[in-house]
Amino acid sequence: MYTSGDGRKRTAIVINNDQLDATLITQLSNEDCVAVEVRSEAVKFFSVSMYFDIHRDIEEDIRQLEEVMNYTKGNGLIIAADSNARSKMWHDTTTNQRGKIIEEFLICNDLYVMNEATEIPTFQSNRGCSCIDLTIPNSRLVRYVSEWTCGEKKSCPDHNIVNFKIASVNNGKDKMNYMGVRYITNQEGYKKFDTNLAANFISIFNCINKTDPSKLDE
């Protein structure tokens, strides 16, 4: 088990595969952030566990993320974070200000959220439920991460266990090189896009069916 700091530890990474070696990155690690380099003959990447204290300015956690990004630049990276932030981008029912700040950072830094829509929230307590625990690979690792699930077994009193698989990684050399603009999308957004697109076609091309954009392709 890898932890760091002398205070109350809220993050840890456990390696239970004897085929893997790991080294704690001490300059990145503290009570709320543990970073390790994981390696074997077929695998090399950085794994980071983070906790974003809801009572702490989210910008402090963003700065920690920036340090992680700078240190691991050019390598595969996956972050498991208790973000204490809500966003429809990771299939929560609402988006708050903390969520918006994290969304912007992820998009600007070529990071991806592997969370999938599920009936089981990652966080559940008597106060309510939400999807605040994020699985975040970078572009060098995203294609190797699969089978993300959130189960009903709890890792602690309030959080359900998140599972996913990482295939053999050739140090991320098969990087996804798409450099264009990426958009945050969801089902509601797609429906709005379809409606606006149909309306624009009707207006521009003077289509006969002007009353029902949904029938434009009939």
N, C-alpha and C positions, 0 to 999 in steps of 0.2 A: 504493500500500500504506500502511495506517495501523498504526503501532505507537506505543508509548509507553515512557518510562522509560530510564534509563541502564544498567541491568543486563542480565542475560540475558533476552531477550524470548521468552516462551512463548505469546504470542497475537498475532494480526494479523488485519486485515480488508483484503481486496483488492477494489476496485471496478474491473471491466473492461468496464463498460457506459457509453459516453460520453453516454448519455441521462440518466444519474443524477448528481446532485451529492451530495457527502457532506462532513460537517464532523466533525472529531474532537472529542469531548467530553473536554477535558483533565482536568476535575475528577473524572471517573470512571475515567480510564485510567491504567494502570501496566503493568509488565512482564507481569502475569498477567490483565489485563483491558483490553480495548480496546472503547470505545463510540463509535459514530458515528451521526449523524442522516443518514438517506438520504432524498432528496427528488427529485421531478421534477414535471411537470404533473399526473400521475395518481397519484403515490406519495409518501407521507410516513410514515416510521416510524423507530424506533431499532433498530439492530443491535448486538449485543454479543457479543464472543468472550471466553470465560473459561477459565482453567485452575485447577483446584483441586488444589493440591499435596497428595499423599497423606501427606506428613510434616508438614503444617500442620494445626492445629486447624480442623476443618470449620466451626466457629462464626465464624472470621475470614472465610471465604468467604460465609457466610450474611449477615454484616454488609455485605459488598460488594454482595451481591444486594439487600439492603434499600436501599442508597444508589441503586442502579440503578432500583429500583422507584419510589422517591420522586422522582427526577429526571424519569423518563419518564411519570409519572402522567398519565392522560388521553390518552395516545398509543399507537399500535401499537408493540409491542415483540417482538423475537425474540432469543433467547439461544442461542448454540451453545457448549456447555461440555464440556470434558474433565473430568468430575466425579470420576474415580477413586472412584466409589461404585457399589455394585451393588444392584439392586432388581428384583423381579419386576414392579414397576409399569412398567418400561421393558424388559420381556421378557428380563431376565437370568435365569439359572437359580437364583439365590439372592438373598437380601437381607441386607446387613450393616448395622452401626450407622450408618455414614455415609449409606447409602441411606435409612434410616428418617428421619434428620434432614432430608434433602433432600425426601423425600416430604411430610413435614409442612409444610415451607415452601411447597412448590408448591401444596398444597391450600388453605392459609390465605391465599395471595396471588393466587388466581384465575389460576394458571399451568397450562399443559397440556404434556404430553410427546407429541411427534409420532412418536417412535420406534415402529416396527412390528415384529412378530415376523418374524425372518428367520434363515435358516440361516447367514448370514455375520455374525459378531460385529464390532462396531466396533473392538475391540482384539484383536490376536492376536500372540503372540510365543512363544518357546520355553518361557516360564514358564506359558503357559496362554492362555485367551481369555475375553472378557467383553464386556458391552454397557455401556460407561461414558461414551460420547460422546452427549450429549443435545441434542435440538432442542426448544426451549421457547418457544412463543409465549404472549402473554397473550390475554385474552378478546377484545380489540379486533382481533387479527390472526389468531386461530386458524382462522377460517373461510376465510381467504385462502391458507393453507398447504396444499399437497397434494403427492402423488406422492413421498412420502418413501421413499428407498431407501438401502441400504448396499451398495456394490459391492466387488469384490475388488481394485481398484486402490488402492494405498496412498498416503496423503498424506504419510506419514513411515514409518520402518521398522516401526512397530508398529500404526499406525492406518489403517483402511480409510476411503475417501472416502464421506462421507454427502452425498446429493443430495436436494433438494426444490425446489418451485416456490412463488413468492409471486405471486399475482394482483394486479391493480391495486387499490390500497388508498385509499379515500376518508377517509384519516386515522382509520380505525377508527370512523367515526360509526355504523356498523351494529353496535354492540356487542351481544354476547350478554348479555342482562340477567338470566339465571338466577341467583338469589341463594340458592337452597336448599343443602342439604347435598350434597356430592359424595362418592362412595365410590371407593376403589381396588378395581378388579375385575379378575379374570382367570378363565380357564376353570375352574381348580380351585375358585375361590370360587363360581362359578355352580353347579357341581355340588353343592357343599355346601349352598348356598342352596336348590336344588331339593329335596334330600333332607330338609332341616329343615322346609321349607314343607309338603311332602307329609305328613311325620310329624305336624305340628301340625294339619293338616286331618283326619287320621285320628282324632287324639285328641279334637279339639273337636267334630267332627260325627259321631263314632261310625260311621265308614265300615265297610263290610262287609269289604273287603280290608285287613286289618290287618297282614299279613305282608310285603307288598311295596309300599312307598310309590311305587316307580317306575311301578306300574300304576294309580295313583290316577285318571288321566284317561282310562282305557279304559272 
